[in-house]
């Protein structure tokens, strides 16, 4: 039985649906990242955001991609290099690139 709250509910839902873990990113960092995706894709649920990819989201075009990078940079107070996110085509990939960048700050 899953006993979770808040962000853990979303993590548990993604784990059940996709068999993946969200990451070791702190809850407040994960929430900021989810919030950035929510601004670009306001009609997606949290679970949809956590499993989002360019393949699954028709609105995820080059403008949405650049907007995501800009919003993430603002939210985390980072000067992000667009090339770092060029191959990031999913929420998980964005999370991984961001986690690596935060680890080096």
Secondary structure, DSSP 4 states (H G I P E B T S, - for coil): -----THHHHHHHHHHHHS----S--HHHHHHHHHHHHHHSTT--HHHHHT-BTTT-TT--HHHHHHHHHHHHHHHT----GGGGTT--BHHHHHHHHHHHHHT-
